[in-house]
Amino acid sequence: MNGPAGHVAVVDLGYGDAGKGTVVDALCASGPVTAVIRFNGGAQAAHNVVTPAGRHHTFAQFGSGTFHGVPTHLSRFVLVDPLALAAEAAALGNPFHLLTIDGDALLVTPWHRAANRARERRRGGARHGSCGMGIGETMAYALSHADAPRVADVLSPARLRTRLAAVRDTLGAFDAPPLDDVVEAFQAFGRAVSIVDGGHLDRLLARGRCVFEGAQGVLLDEWRGWHPYTTWSTTTFANVAALCPSFERLGVVRTYTTRHGAGPFVTEAPLGLSEAHNGVGEWQGAFRIGHFDAVAHRYAVEVAGGVDALAVTHLDAPARAPGLRICTSYDLDGARWDRITPGPPRDLGHQAALTALLDRARPGDLHRPADWSATIGDLLGAPVALESYGPATTDKRWPVAVPQ
């Protein structure tokens, strides 16, 4: 995967935060890449990239290949937040020349964000977990309103105003900026970026190798995650398959499992692994850490449709955490459980029942391997194409050449 070849999609096989950004950065550094294509999520993404010189940026809407001058394309599956994008662009030196956006992508507005935060406040101690960026509200609004604002609307002032006013009137004004200010800011966004149609993506794919960068993780998928502690986003390879006829599937995992906020976490344990870029978030909740969960990751591989190869990150962590183990089975009500059986597609009732089971499960078989990378590859049934021992490209190893 580290040479010139076909398209590759990068998907997190956990709850997010496995290192998709650093993997995409490494792929863009290792050979020619035409574009990084975002295929889900939006401004709630937080992909940390650190250059060998020490420059750090948490990528959200810009692709994680930006430091290498690789263009970003936001596909129709991305939820675009113009205000958050402007802030991120300013931090990067305003590289708008590297950005194209599908006009059919949904727009996230200040009213979506405010409604999201109000909902989480009402839940009190029973929060599901959220980034507080309005992603769920944007999706929910679009499902019930055919006139939900989209990126191309910023090119039509009258239509933009009408659609933004409808969002405000439906969701409530809260403490969001005045309508006139939002309309003006969104029009400025339209002047700064290149808004394209669906044919642009086809031309990018025909031009050369593209890297598809996912957001969040398969265990948070809207249909396959532990309902209701999930995201309003398809985090598997399904969106990539809808955009591209042929690509390689690269699954990303850490040597230890993590998740933000509430929800089942069978292998959670006090391992003493702190992280500079992750902590307690106002909306997400605590950053939780545990043993490598081979049971949950095998489930993720299965519901994602399989992977061609793996990227294993944080391979420096076992040396710092002598108590870290790999969990290969659960103890569930006295029975050994080494496989989570996928339910029918789009069956949230099944996923909710699965959540209840996982809440009662505890780690079963635990062991500490001599070779973490090889063991994880064996457990998940795929070769390890990339090993990461730190945040920079100089901390990466390519142990195998995966056939193209």
Secondary structure as UniProt FT lines:
FT   STRAND          8..12
FT   HELIX           20..30
FT   STRAND          35..38
FT   TURN            43..44
FT   STRAND          47..50
FT   TURN            52..53
FT   STRAND          56..59
FT   TURN            64..65
FT   HELIX           66..68
FT   STRAND          72..74
FT   TURN            76..77
FT   STRAND          79..80
FT   HELIX           82..92
FT   HELIX           96..98
FT   STRAND          99..102
FT   TURN            103..104
FT   STRAND          106..107
FT   HELIX           110..123
FT   HELIX           124..126
FT   HELIX           135..144
FT   TURN            146..147
FT   HELIX           151..155
FT   HELIX           157..171
FT   TURN            174..175
FT   HELIX           179..192
FT   STRAND          194..196
FT   HELIX           199..207
FT   STRAND          210..217
FT   HELIX           218..220
FT   TURN            222..224
FT   TURN            227..228
FT   HELIX           238..243
FT   STRAND          248..254
FT   STRAND          257..260
FT   TURN            266..267
FT   TURN            276..277
FT   TURN            282..284
FT   STRAND          287..290
FT   STRAND          292..293
FT   HELIX           294..303
FT   TURN            304..305
FT   STRAND          309..313
FT   TURN            315..316
FT   HELIX           317..320
FT   TURN            322..323
FT   STRAND          326..327
FT   STRAND          330..332
FT   TURN            333..334
FT   STRAND          335..337
FT   TURN            345..346
FT   HELIX           348..360
FT   STRAND          362..363
FT   STRAND          366..367
FT   HELIX           372..380
FT   STRAND          384..388
FT   HELIX           393..395
FT   STRAND          396..397
//
